[in-house]
């Protein structure tokens, strides 16, 4: 992990087209501004983790449903 120190108003550039700017610091809270192309998805880590978990649960539920239906002779 790369660790950088930035102050309010300072930025970090990623891959020429993504700019992270520190907008404010209030105690332990840091407000970041992100300038990136519209085709790049940006998520908070905990939201992305929840999306991935929901997708895994849905896939497992589909597999369970398919196995159950096979048991009843509904699908081959």
mmCIF file of the N, C-alpha and C atoms, coordinates in Angstrom:
data_MODEL
# 
_entry.id   MODEL 
# 
loop_
_atom_site.group_PDB 
_atom_site.id 
_atom_site.type_symbol 
_atom_site.label_atom_id 
_atom_site.label_alt_id 
_atom_site.label_comp_id 
_atom_site.label_asym_id 
_atom_site.label_entity_id 
_atom_site.label_seq_id 
_atom_site.pdbx_PDB_ins_code 
_atom_site.Cartn_x 
_atom_site.Cartn_y 
_atom_site.Cartn_z 
_atom_site.occupancy 
_atom_site.B_iso_or_equiv 
_atom_site.pdbx_formal_charge 
_atom_site.auth_seq_id 
_atom_site.auth_comp_id 
_atom_site.auth_asym_id 
_atom_site.auth_atom_id 
_atom_site.pdbx_PDB_model_num 
ATOM 1   N N  . UNK A 1 1  ? 0.839   -1.171  0.000   1.00 0.00 ? 1  UNK A N  1 
ATOM 2   C CA . UNK A 1 1  ? 0.000   0.000   0.000   1.00 0.00 ? 1  UNK A CA 1 
ATOM 3   C C  . UNK A 1 1  ? 0.888   1.239   0.000   1.00 0.00 ? 1  UNK A C  1 
ATOM 4   N N  . UNK A 1 2  ? 0.608   2.131   -0.897  1.00 0.00 ? 2  UNK A N  1 
ATOM 5   C CA . UNK A 1 2  ? 1.302   3.407   -0.938  1.00 0.00 ? 2  UNK A CA 1 
ATOM 6   C C  . UNK A 1 2  ? 0.613   4.353   0.044   1.00 0.00 ? 2  UNK A C  1 
ATOM 7   N N  . UNK A 1 3  ? 1.374   5.001   0.901   1.00 0.00 ? 3  UNK A N  1 
ATOM 8   C CA . UNK A 1 3  ? 0.829   5.938   1.872   1.00 0.00 ? 3  UNK A CA 1 
ATOM 9   C C  . UNK A 1 3  ? 1.394   7.318   1.573   1.00 0.00 ? 3  UNK A C  1 
ATOM 10  N N  . UNK A 1 4  ? 0.503   8.270   1.345   1.00 0.00 ? 4  UNK A N  1 
ATOM 11  C CA . UNK A 1 4  ? 0.906   9.642   1.042   1.00 0.00 ? 4  UNK A CA 1 
ATOM 12  C C  . UNK A 1 4  ? 0.267   10.588  2.044   1.00 0.00 ? 4  UNK A C  1 
ATOM 13  N N  . UNK A 1 5  ? 0.971   11.644  2.368   1.00 0.00 ? 5  UNK A N  1 
ATOM 14  C CA . UNK A 1 5  ? 0.441   12.680  3.245   1.00 0.00 ? 5  UNK A CA 1 
ATOM 15  C C  . UNK A 1 5  ? 0.043   13.876  2.393   1.00 0.00 ? 5  UNK A C  1 
ATOM 16  N N  . UNK A 1 6  ? -1.168  14.340  2.573   1.00 0.00 ? 6  UNK A N  1 
ATOM 17  C CA . UNK A 1 6  ? -1.675  15.499  1.835   1.00 0.00 ? 6  UNK A CA 1 
ATOM 18  C C  . UNK A 1 6  ? -2.356  16.435  2.817   1.00 0.00 ? 6  UNK A C  1 
ATOM 19  N N  . UNK A 1 7  ? -2.350  17.716  2.507   1.00 0.00 ? 7  UNK A N  1 
ATOM 20  C CA . UNK A 1 7  ? -3.038  18.721  3.308   1.00 0.00 ? 7  UNK A CA 1 
ATOM 21  C C  . UNK A 1 7  ? -4.265  19.193  2.543   1.00 0.00 ? 7  UNK A C  1 
ATOM 22  N N  . UNK A 1 8  ? -5.127  19.920  3.236   1.00 0.00 ? 8  UNK A N  1 
ATOM 23  C CA . UNK A 1 8  ? -6.327  20.471  2.613   1.00 0.00 ? 8  UNK A CA 1 
ATOM 24  C C  . UNK A 1 8  ? -5.937  21.240  1.344   1.00 0.00 ? 8  UNK A C  1 
ATOM 25  N N  . UNK A 1 9  ? -6.655  20.935  0.252   1.00 0.00 ? 9  UNK A N  1 
ATOM 26  C CA . UNK A 1 9  ? -6.405  21.590  -1.017  1.00 0.00 ? 9  UNK A CA 1 
ATOM 27  C C  . UNK A 1 9  ? -5.378  20.888  -1.885  1.00 0.00 ? 9  UNK A C  1 
ATOM 28  N N  . UNK A 1 10 ? -4.642  19.923  -1.327  1.00 0.00 ? 10 UNK A N  1 
ATOM 29  C CA . UNK A 1 10 ? -3.644  19.193  -2.108  1.00 0.00 ? 10 UNK A CA 1 
ATOM 30  C C  . UNK A 1 10 ? -4.290  17.978  -2.773  1.00 0.00 ? 10 UNK A C  1 
ATOM 31  N N  . UNK A 1 11 ? -3.676  17.529  -3.869  1.00 0.00 ? 11 UNK A N  1 
ATOM 32  C CA . UNK A 1 11 ? -4.267  16.459  -4.671  1.00 0.00 ? 11 UNK A CA 1 
ATOM 33  C C  . UNK A 1 11 ? -3.281  15.337  -4.946  1.00 0.00 ? 11 UNK A C  1 
ATOM 34  N N  . UNK A 1 12 ? -3.841  14.225  -5.405  1.00 0.00 ? 12 UNK A N  1 
ATOM 35  C CA . UNK A 1 12 ? -3.087  13.070  -5.885  1.00 0.00 ? 12 UNK A CA 1 
ATOM 36  C C  . UNK A 1 12 ? -3.658  12.735  -7.255  1.00 0.00 ? 12 UNK A C  1 
ATOM 37  N N  . UNK A 1 13 ? -2.801  12.484  -8.219  1.00 0.00 ? 13 UNK A N  1 
ATOM 38  C CA . UNK A 1 13 ? -3.239  12.128  -9.568  1.00 0.00 ? 13 UNK A CA 1 
ATOM 39  C C  . UNK A 1 13 ? -2.969  10.643  -9.795  1.00 0.00 ? 13 UNK A C  1 
ATOM 40  N N  . UNK A 1 14 ? -3.991  9.950   -10.300 1.00 0.00 ? 14 UNK A N  1 
ATOM 41  C CA . UNK A 1 14 ? -3.872  8.526   -10.602 1.00 0.00 ? 14 UNK A CA 1 
ATOM 42  C C  . UNK A 1 14 ? -4.121  8.337   -12.091 1.00 0.00 ? 14 UNK A C  1 
ATOM 43  N N  . UNK A 1 15 ? -3.154  7.796   -12.773 1.00 0.00 ? 15 UNK A N  1 
ATOM 44  C CA . UNK A 1 15 ? -3.307  7.396   -14.174 1.00 0.00 ? 15 UNK A CA 1 
ATOM 45  C C  . UNK A 1 15 ? -3.757  8.543   -15.086 1.00 0.00 ? 15 UNK A C  1 
ATOM 46  N N  . UNK A 1 16 ? -3.250  9.717   -14.899 1.00 0.00 ? 16 UNK A N  1 
ATOM 47  C CA . UNK A 1 16 ? -3.485  10.892  -15.747 1.00 0.00 ? 16 UNK A CA 1 
ATOM 48  C C  . UNK A 1 16 ? -4.915  11.428  -15.779 1.00 0.00 ? 16 UNK A C  1 
ATOM 49  N N  . UNK A 1 17 ? -5.919  10.620  -15.388 1.00 0.00 ? 17 UNK A N  1 
ATOM 50  C CA . UNK A 1 17 ? -7.292  11.112  -15.537 1.00 0.00 ? 17 UNK A CA 1 
ATOM 51  C C  . UNK A 1 17 ? -8.144  10.993  -14.278 1.00 0.00 ? 17 UNK A C  1 
ATOM 52  N N  . UNK A 1 18 ? -7.536  10.631  -13.149 1.00 0.00 ? 18 UNK A N  1 
ATOM 53  C CA . UNK A 1 18 ? -8.248  10.583  -11.875 1.00 0.00 ? 18 UNK A CA 1 
ATOM 54  C C  . UNK A 1 18 ? -7.495  11.464  -10.889 1.00 0.00 ? 18 UNK A C  1 
ATOM 55  N N  . UNK A 1 19 ? -8.206  12.418  -10.313 1.00 0.00 ? 19 UNK A N  1 
ATOM 56  C CA . UNK A 1 19 ? -7.583  13.337  -9.353  1.00 0.00 ? 19 UNK A CA 1 
ATOM 57  C C  . UNK A 1 19 ? -8.354  13.264  -8.040  1.00 0.00 ? 19 UNK A C  1 
ATOM 58  N N  . UNK A 1 20 ? -7.642  12.940  -6.959  1.00 0.00 ? 20 UNK A N  1 
ATOM 59  C CA . UNK A 1 20 ? -8.199  12.948  -5.607  1.00 0.00 ? 20 UNK A CA 1 
ATOM 60  C C  . UNK A 1 20 ? -7.717  14.216  -4.922  1.00 0.00 ? 20 UNK A C  1 
ATOM 61  N N  . UNK A 1 21 ? -8.653  14.990  -4.396  1.00 0.00 ? 21 UNK A N  1 
ATOM 62  C CA . UNK A 1 21 ? -8.300  16.239  -3.724  1.00 0.00 ? 21 UNK A CA 1 
ATOM 63  C C  . UNK A 1 21 ? -8.843  16.221  -2.304  1.00 0.00 ? 21 UNK A C  1 
ATOM 64  N N  . UNK A 1 22 ? -8.012  16.577  -1.333  1.00 0.00 ? 22 UNK A N  1 
ATOM 65  C CA . UNK A 1 22 ? -8.456  16.705  0.051   1.00 0.00 ? 22 UNK A CA 1 
ATOM 66  C C  . UNK A 1 22 ? -9.220  18.020  0.156   1.00 0.00 ? 22 UNK A C  1 
ATOM 67  N N  . UNK A 1 23 ? -10.522 17.926  0.418   1.00 0.00 ? 23 UNK A N  1 
ATOM 68  C CA . UNK A 1 23 ? -11.359 19.121  0.512   1.00 0.00 ? 23 UNK A CA 1 
ATOM 69  C C  . UNK A 1 23 ? -11.384 19.696  1.920   1.00 0.00 ? 23 UNK A C  1 
ATOM 70  N N  . UNK A 1 24 ? -11.425 18.810  2.920   1.00 0.00 ? 24 UNK A N  1 
ATOM 71  C CA . UNK A 1 24 ? -11.417 19.283  4.302   1.00 0.00 ? 24 UNK A CA 1 
ATOM 72  C C  . UNK A 1 24 ? -10.997 18.162  5.233   1.00 0.00 ? 24 UNK A C  1 
ATOM 73  N N  . UNK A 1 25 ? -10.516 18.565  6.392   1.00 0.00 ? 25 UNK A N  1 
ATOM 74  C CA . UNK A 1 25 ? -10.153 17.636  7.453   1.00 0.00 ? 25 UNK A CA 1 
ATOM 75  C C  . UNK A 1 25 ? -10.800 18.154  8.721   1.00 0.00 ? 25 UNK A C  1 
ATOM 76  N N  . UNK A 1 26 ? -11.610 17.285  9.364   1.00 0.00 ? 26 UNK A N  1 
ATOM 77  C CA . UNK A 1 26 ? -12.309 17.674  10.589  1.00 0.00 ? 26 UNK A CA 1 
ATOM 78  C C  . UNK A 1 26 ? -12.142 16.543  11.595  1.00 0.00 ? 26 UNK A C  1 
ATOM 79  N N  . UNK A 1 27 ? -11.136 16.661  12.457  1.00 0.00 ? 27 UNK A N  1 
ATOM 80  C CA . UNK A 1 27 ? -10.842 15.589  13.408  1.00 0.00 ? 27 UNK A CA 1 
ATOM 81  C C  . UNK A 1 27 ? -10.378 14.349  12.655  1.00 0.00 ? 27 UNK A C  1 
ATOM 82  N N  . UNK A 1 28 ? -11.107 13.240  12.825  1.00 0.00 ? 28 UNK A N  1 
ATOM 83  C CA . UNK A 1 28 ? -10.752 11.996  12.144  1.00 0.00 ? 28 UNK A CA 1 
ATOM 84  C C  . UNK A 1 28 ? -11.422 11.876  10.776  1.00 0.00 ? 28 UNK A C  1 
ATOM 85  N N  . UNK A 1 29 ? -12.254 12.825  10.405  1.00 0.00 ? 29 UNK A N  1 
ATOM 86  C CA . UNK A 1 29 ? -12.959 12.770  9.121   1.00 0.00 ? 29 UNK A CA 1 
ATOM 87  C C  . UNK A 1 29 ? -12.226 13.577  8.055   1.00 0.00 ? 29 UNK A C  1 
ATOM 88  N N  . UNK A 1 30 ? -12.081 12.962  6.904   1.00 0.00 ? 30 UNK A N  1 
ATOM 89  C CA . UNK A 1 30 ? -11.449 13.612  5.764   1.00 0.00 ? 30 UNK A CA 1 
ATOM 90  C C  . UNK A 1 30 ? -12.446 13.603  4.627   1.00 0.00 ? 30 UNK A C  1 
ATOM 91  N N  . UNK A 1 31 ? -12.673 14.751  4.016   1.00 0.00 ? 31 UNK A N  1 
ATOM 92  C CA . UNK A 1 31 ? -13.576 14.840  2.868   1.00 0.00 ? 31 UNK A CA 1 
ATOM 93  C C  . UNK A 1 31 ? -12.721 14.911  1.609   1.00 0.00 ? 31 UNK A C  1 
ATOM 94  N N  . UNK A 1 32 ? -12.955 13.938  0.697   1.00 0.00 ? 32 UNK A N  1 
ATOM 95  C CA . UNK A 1 32 ? -12.202 13.860  -0.545  1.00 0.00 ? 32 UNK A CA 1 
ATOM 96  C C  . UNK A 1 32 ? -13.096 14.218  -1.719  1.00 0.00 ? 32 UNK A C  1 
ATOM 97  N N  . UNK A 1 33 ? -12.525 14.913  -2.683  1.00 0.00 ? 33 UNK A N  1 
ATOM 98  C CA . UNK A 1 33 ? -13.178 15.148  -3.958  1.00 0.00 ? 33 UNK A CA 1 
ATOM 99  C C  . UNK A 1 33 ? -12.502 14.272  -4.990  1.00 0.00 ? 33 UNK A C  1 
ATOM 100 N N  . UNK A 1 34 ? -13.308 13.650  -5.864  1.00 0.00 ? 34 UNK A N  1 
ATOM 101 C CA . UNK A 1 34 ? -12.754 12.753  -6.882  1.00 0.00 ? 34 UNK A CA 1 
ATOM 102 C C  . UNK A 1 34 ? -13.197 13.240  -8.248  1.00 0.00 ? 34 UNK A C  1 
ATOM 103 N N  . UNK A 1 35 ? -12.239 13.558  -9.089  1.00 0.00 ? 35 UNK A N  1 
ATOM 104 C CA . UNK A 1 35 ? -12.519 13.920  -10.476 1.00 0.00 ? 35 UNK A CA 1 
ATOM 105 C C  . UNK A 1 35 ? -12.052 12.761  -11.339 1.00 0.00 ? 35 UNK A C  1 
ATOM 106 N N  . UNK A 1 36 ? -13.003 12.130  -12.041 1.00 0.00 ? 36 UNK A N  1 
ATOM 107 C CA . UNK A 1 36 ? -12.682 10.960  -12.858 1.00 0.00 ? 36 UNK A CA 1 
ATOM 108 C C  . UNK A 1 36 ? -13.638 10.910  -14.039 1.00 0.00 ? 36 UNK A C  1 
ATOM 109 N N  . UNK A 1 37 ? -13.250 10.225  -15.098 1.00 0.00 ? 37 UNK A N  1 
ATOM 110 C CA . UNK A 1 37 ? -14.158 10.055  -16.230 1.00 0.00 ? 37 UNK A CA 1 
ATOM 111 C C  . UNK A 1 37 ? -15.457 9.370   -15.787 1.00 0.00 ? 37 UNK A C  1 
ATOM 112 N N  . UNK A 1 38 ? -16.554 9.689   -16.452 1.00 0.00 ? 38 UNK A N  1 
ATOM 113 C CA . UNK A 1 38 ? -17.857 9.141   -16.078 1.00 0.00 ? 38 UNK A CA 1 
ATOM 114 C C  . UNK A 1 38 ? -17.934 7.622   -16.216 1.00 0.00 ? 38 UNK A C  1 
ATOM 115 N N  . UNK A 1 39 ? -17.103 7.037   -17.047 1.00 0.00 ? 39 UNK A N  1 
ATOM 116 C CA . UNK A 1 39 ? -17.168 5.591   -17.253 1.00 0.00 ? 39 UNK A CA 1 
ATOM 117 C C  . UNK A 1 39 ? -16.467 4.794   -16.145 1.00 0.00 ? 39 UNK A C  1 
ATOM 118 N N  . UNK A 1 40 ? -15.902 5.477   -15.173 1.00 0.00 ? 40 UNK A N  1 
ATOM 119 C CA . UNK A 1 40 ? -15.230 4.799   -14.056 1.00 0.00 ? 40 UNK A CA 1 
ATOM 120 C C  . UNK A 1 40 ? -16.175 4.776   -12.859 1.00 0.00 ? 40 UNK A C  1 
ATOM 121 N N  . UNK A 1 41 ? -16.464 3.560   -12.372 1.00 0.00 ? 41 UNK A N  1 
ATOM 122 C CA . UNK A 1 41 ? -17.314 3.406   -11.194 1.00 0.00 ? 41 UNK A CA 1 
ATOM 123 C C  . UNK A 1 41 ? -16.501 3.701   -9.943  1.00 0.00 ? 41 UNK A C  1 
ATOM 124 N N  . UNK A 1 42 ? -17.095 4.456   -9.028  1.00 0.00 ? 42 UNK A N  1 
ATOM 125 C CA . UNK A 1 42 ? -16.428 4.791   -7.770  1.00 0.00 ? 42 UNK A CA 1 
ATOM 126 C C  . UNK A 1 42 ? -17.377 4.419   -6.641  1.00 0.00 ? 42 UNK A C  1 
ATOM 127 N N  . UNK A 1 43 ? -16.913 3.566   -5.724  1.00 0.00 ? 43 UNK A N  1 
ATOM 128 C CA . UNK A 1 43 ? -17.720 3.113   -4.598  1.00 0.00 ? 43 UNK A CA 1 
ATOM 129 C C  . UNK A 1 43 ? -16.930 3.269   -3.306  1.00 0.00 ? 43 UNK A C  1 
ATOM 130 N N  . UNK A 1 44 ? -17.654 3.501   -2.207  1.00 0.00 ? 44 UNK A N  1 
ATOM 131 C CA . UNK A 1 44 ? -17.025 3.360   -0.900  1.00 0.00 ? 44 UNK A CA 1 
ATOM 132 C C  . UNK A 1 44 ? -16.751 1.872   -0.710  1.00 0.00 ? 44 UNK A C  1 
ATOM 133 N N  . UNK A 1 45 ? -15.669 1.522   -0.042  1.00 0.00 ? 45 UNK A N  1 
ATOM 134 C CA . UNK A 1 45 ? -15.252 0.127   0.116   1.00 0.00 ? 45 UNK A CA 1 
ATOM 135 C C  . UNK A 1 45 ? -16.353 -0.725  0.734   1.00 0.00 ? 45 UNK A C  1 
ATOM 136 N N  . UNK A 1 46 ? -17.021 -0.226  1.776   1.00 0.00 ? 46 UNK A N  1 
ATOM 137 C CA . UNK A 1 46 ? -18.041 -1.034  2.446   1.00 0.00 ? 46 UNK A CA 1 
ATOM 138 C C  . UNK A 1 46 ? -19.250 -1.273  1.536   1.00 0.00 ? 46 UNK A C  1 
ATOM 139 N N  . UNK A 1 47 ? -19.543 -0.340  0.643   1.00 0.00 ? 47 UNK A N  1 
ATOM 140 C CA . UNK A 1 47 ? -20.641 -0.527  -0.310  1.00 0.00 ? 47 UNK A CA 1 
ATOM 141 C C  . UNK A 1 47 ? -20.250 -1.583  -1.345  1.00 0.00 ? 47 UNK A C  1 
ATOM 142 N N  . UNK A 1 48 ? -19.037 -1.507  -1.863  1.00 0.00 ? 48 UNK A N  1 
ATOM 143 C CA . UNK A 1 48 ? -18.566 -2.508  -2.825  1.00 0.00 ? 48 UNK A CA 1 
ATOM 144 C C  . UNK A 1 48 ? -18.543 -3.899  -2.203  1.00 0.00 ? 48 UNK A C  1 
ATOM 145 N N  . UNK A 1 49 ? -18.092 -4.003  -0.955  1.00 0.00 ? 49 UNK A N  1 
ATOM 146 C CA . UNK A 1 49 ? -18.088 -5.296  -0.256  1.00 0.00 ? 49 UNK A CA 1 
ATOM 147 C C  . UNK A 1 49 ? -19.507 -5.849  -0.144  1.00 0.00 ? 49 UNK A C  1 
ATOM 148 N N  . UNK A 1 50 ? -20.484 -5.000  0.175   1.00 0.00 ? 50 UNK A N  1 
ATOM 149 C CA . UNK A 1 50 ? -21.879 -5.439  0.295   1.00 0.00 ? 50 UNK A CA 1 
ATOM 150 C C  . UNK A 1 50 ? -22.424 -5.892  -1.056  1.00 0.00 ? 50 UNK A C  1 
ATOM 151 N N  . UNK A 1 51 ? -22.103 -5.178  -2.125  1.00 0.00 ? 51 UNK A N  1 
ATOM 152 C CA . UNK A 1 51 ? -22.542 -5.562  -3.469  1.00 0.00 ? 51 UNK A CA 1 
ATOM 153 C C  . UNK A 1 51 ? -21.973 -6.931  -3.828  1.00 0.00 ? 51 UNK A C  1 
ATOM 154 N N  . UNK A 1 52 ? -20.675 -7.122  -3.585  1.00 0.00 ? 52 UNK A N  1 
ATOM 155 C CA . UNK A 1 52 ? -20.038 -8.401  -3.898  1.00 0.00 ? 52 UNK A CA 1 
ATOM 156 C C  . UNK A 1 52 ? -20.648 -9.540  -3.083  1.00 0.00 ? 52 UNK A C  1 
ATOM 157 N N  . UNK A 1 53 ? -20.932 -9.291  -1.808  1.00 0.00 ? 53 UNK A N  1 
ATOM 158 C CA . UNK A 1 53 ? -21.537 -10.327 -0.963  1.00 0.00 ? 53 UNK A CA 1 
ATOM 159 C C  . UNK A 1 53 ? -22.936 -10.672 -1.466  1.00 0.00 ? 53 UNK A C  1 
ATOM 160 N N  . UNK A 1 54 ? -23.719 -9.666  -1.838  1.00 0.00 ? 54 UNK A N  1 
ATOM 161 C CA . UNK A 1 54 ? -25.059 -9.915  -2.371  1.00 0.00 ? 54 UNK A CA 1 
ATOM 162 C C  . UNK A 1 54 ? -24.988 -10.721 -3.661  1.00 0.00 ? 54 UNK A C  1 
ATOM 163 N N  . UNK A 1 55 ? -24.017 -10.415 -4.514  1.00 0.00 ? 55 UNK A N  1 
ATOM 164 C CA . UNK A 1 55 ? -23.857 -11.172 -5.755  1.00 0.00 ? 55 UNK A CA 1 
ATOM 165 C C  . UNK A 1 55 ? -23.490 -12.629 -5.470  1.00 0.00 ? 55 UNK A C  1 
ATOM 166 N N  . UNK A 1 56 ? -22.609 -12.851 -4.503  1.00 0.00 ? 56 UNK A N  1 
ATOM 167 C CA . UNK A 1 56 ? -22.235 -14.221 -4.140  1.00 0.00 ? 56 UNK A CA 1 
ATOM 168 C C  . UNK A 1 56 ? -23.430 -14.978 -3.575  1.00 0.00 ? 56 UNK A C  1 
ATOM 169 N N  . UNK A 1 57 ? -24.213 -14.316 -2.732  1.00 0.00 ? 57 UNK A N  1 
ATOM 170 C CA . UNK A 1 57 ? -25.398 -14.959 -2.157  1.00 0.00 ? 57 UNK A CA 1 
ATOM 171 C C  . UNK A 1 57 ? -26.408 -15.309 -3.245  1.00 0.00 ? 57 UNK A C  1 
ATOM 172 N N  . UNK A 1 58 ? -26.591 -14.411 -4.196  1.00 0.00 ? 58 UNK A N  1 
ATOM 173 C CA . UNK A 1 58 ? -27.530 -14.662 -5.286  1.00 0.00 ? 58 UNK A CA 1 
ATOM 174 C C  . UNK A 1 58 ? -27.071 -15.844 -6.129  1.00 0.00 ? 58 UNK A C  1 
ATOM 175 N N  . UNK A 1 59 ? -25.774 -15.935 -6.396  1.00 0.00 ? 59 UNK A N  1 
ATOM 176 C CA . UNK A 1 59 ? -25.247 -17.055 -7.178  1.00 0.00 ? 59 UNK A CA 1 
ATOM 177 C C  . UNK A 1 59 ? -25.439 -18.364 -6.427  1.00 0.00 ? 59 UNK A C  1 
ATOM 178 N N  . UNK A 1 60 ? -25.186 -18.362 -5.122  1.00 0.00 ? 60 UNK A N  1 
ATOM 179 C CA . UNK A 1 60 ? -25.361 -19.575 -4.330  1.00 0.00 ? 60 UNK A CA 1 
ATOM 180 C C  . UNK A 1 60 ? -26.829 -19.970 -4.283  1.00 0.00 ? 60 UNK A C  1 
ATOM 181 N N  . UNK A 1 61 ? -27.726 -18.984 -4.153  1.00 0.00 ? 61 UNK A N  1 
ATOM 182 C CA . UNK A 1 61 ? -29.151 -19.271 -4.113  1.00 0.00 ? 61 UNK A CA 1 
ATOM 183 C C  . UNK A 1 61 ? -29.617 -19.852 -5.441  1.00 0.00 ? 61 UNK A C  1 
ATOM 184 N N  . UNK A 1 62 ? -29.084 -19.368 -6.559  1.00 0.00 ? 62 UNK A N  1 
ATOM 185 C CA . UNK A 1 62 ? -29.436 -19.897 -7.874  1.00 0.00 ? 62 UNK A CA 1 
ATOM 186 C C  . UNK A 1 62 ? -28.976 -21.345 -7.997  1.00 0.00 ? 62 UNK A C  1 
ATOM 187 N N  . UNK A 1 63 ? -27.761 -21.635 -7.551  1.00 0.00 ? 63 UNK A N  1 
ATOM 188 C CA . UNK A 1 63 ? -27.254 -23.009 -7.597  1.00 0.00 ? 63 UNK A CA 1 
ATOM 189 C C  . UNK A 1 63 ? -28.124 -23.935 -6.751  1.00 0.00 ? 63 UNK A C  1 
ATOM 190 N N  . UNK A 1 64 ? -28.501 -23.493 -5.570  1.00 0.00 ? 64 UNK A N  1 
ATOM 191 C CA . UNK A 1 64 ? -29.344 -24.297 -4.687  1.00 0.00 ? 64 UNK A CA 1 
ATOM 192 C C  . UNK A 1 64 ? -30.704 -24.536 -5.334  1.00 0.00 ? 64 UNK A C  1 
ATOM 193 N N  . UNK A 1 65 ? -31.277 -23.502 -5.933  1.00 0.00 ? 65 UNK A N  1 
ATOM 194 C CA . UNK A 1 65 ? -32.563 -23.626 -6.606  1.00 0.00 ? 65 UNK A CA 1 
ATOM 195 C C  . UNK A 1 65 ? -32.475 -24.609 -7.768  1.00 0.00 ? 65 UNK A C  1 
ATOM 196 N N  . UNK A 1 66 ? -31.392 -24.500 -8.563  1.00 0.00 ? 66 UNK A N  1 
ATOM 197 C CA . UNK A 1 66 ? -31.227 -25.407 -9.696  1.00 0.00 ? 66 UNK A CA 1 
ATOM 198 C C  . UNK A 1 66 ? -31.098 -26.855 -9.219  1.00 0.00 ? 66 UNK A C  1 
ATOM 199 N N  . UNK A 1 67 ? -30.339 -27.099 -8.158  1.00 0.00 ? 67 UNK A N  1 
ATOM 200 C CA . UNK A 1 67 ? -30.187 -28.453 -7.624  1.00 0.00 ? 67 UNK A CA 1 
ATOM 201 C C  . UNK A 1 67 ? -31.531 -28.987 -7.120  1.00 0.00 ? 67 UNK A C  1 
ATOM 202 N N  . UNK A 1 68 ? -32.280 -28.135 -6.447  1.00 0.00 ? 68 UNK A N  1 
ATOM 203 C CA . UNK A 1 68 ? -33.588 -28.534 -5.937  1.00 0.00 ? 68 UNK A CA 1 
ATOM 204 C C  . UNK A 1 68 ? -34.529 -28.874 -7.082  1.00 0.00 ? 68 UNK A C  1 
ATOM 205 N N  . UNK A 1 69 ? -34.527 -28.042 -8.117  1.00 0.00 ? 69 UNK A N  1 
ATOM 206 C CA . UNK A 1 69 ? -35.407 -28.289 -9.256  1.00 0.00 ? 69 UNK A CA 1 
ATOM 207 C C  . UNK A 1 69 ? -35.006 -29.556 -9.996  1.00 0.00 ? 69 UNK A C  1 
ATOM 208 N N  . UNK A 1 70 ? -33.702 -29.830 -10.092 1.00 0.00 ? 70 UNK A N  1 
ATOM 209 C CA . UNK A 1 70 ? -33.244 -31.070 -10.720 1.00 0.00 ? 70 UNK A CA 1 
ATOM 210 C C  . UNK A 1 70 ? -33.773 -32.263 -9.933  1.00 0.00 ? 70 UNK A C  1 
ATOM 211 N N  . UNK A 1 71 ? -33.770 -32.127 -8.619  1.00 0.00 ? 71 UNK A N  1 
ATOM 212 C CA . UNK A 1 71 ? -34.276 -33.197 -7.754  1.00 0.00 ? 71 UNK A CA 1 
ATOM 213 C C  . UNK A 1 71 ? -35.743 -33.480 -8.001  1.00 0.00 ? 71 UNK A C  1 
ATOM 214 N N  . UNK A 1 72 ? -36.489 -32.477 -8.417  1.00 0.00 ? 72 UNK A N  1 
ATOM 215 C CA . UNK A 1 72 ? -37.909 -32.642 -8.724  1.00 0.00 ? 72 UNK A CA 1 
ATOM 216 C C  . UNK A 1 72 ? -38.127 -32.933 -10.200 1.00 0.00 ? 72 UNK A C  1 
ATOM 217 N N  . UNK A 1 73 ? -37.021 -33.053 -10.974 1.00 0.00 ? 73 UNK A N  1 
ATOM 218 C CA . UNK A 1 73 ? -37.146 -33.356 -12.393 1.00 0.00 ? 73 UNK A CA 1 
ATOM 219 C C  . UNK A 1 73 ? -37.611 -32.177 -13.227 1.00 0.00 ? 73 UNK A C  1 
ATOM 220 N N  . UNK A 1 74 ? -37.445 -30.960 -12.702 1.00 0.00 ? 74 UNK A N  1 
ATOM 221 C CA . UNK A 1 74 ? -37.905 -29.763 -13.416 1.00 0.00 ? 74 UNK A CA 1 
ATOM 222 C C  . UNK A 1 74 ? -36.935 -29.321 -14.485 1.00 0.00 ? 74 UNK A C  1 
ATOM 223 N N  . UNK A 1 75 ? -35.626 -29.491 -14.267 1.00 0.00 ? 75 UNK A N  1 
ATOM 224 C CA . UNK A 1 75 ? -34.617 -29.132 -15.260 1.00 0.00 ? 75 UNK A CA 1 
ATOM 225 C C  . UNK A 1 75 ? -33.612 -30.247 -15.366 1.00 0.00 ? 75 UNK A C  1 
ATOM 226 N N  . UNK A 1 76 ? -32.996 -30.311 -16.519 1.00 0.00 ? 76 UNK A N  1 
ATOM 227 C CA . UNK A 1 76 ? -32.023 -31.385 -16.722 1.00 0.00 ? 76 UNK A CA 1 
ATOM 228 C C  . UNK A 1 76 ? -30.627 -30.847 -16.786 1.00 0.00 ? 76 UNK A C  1 
# 
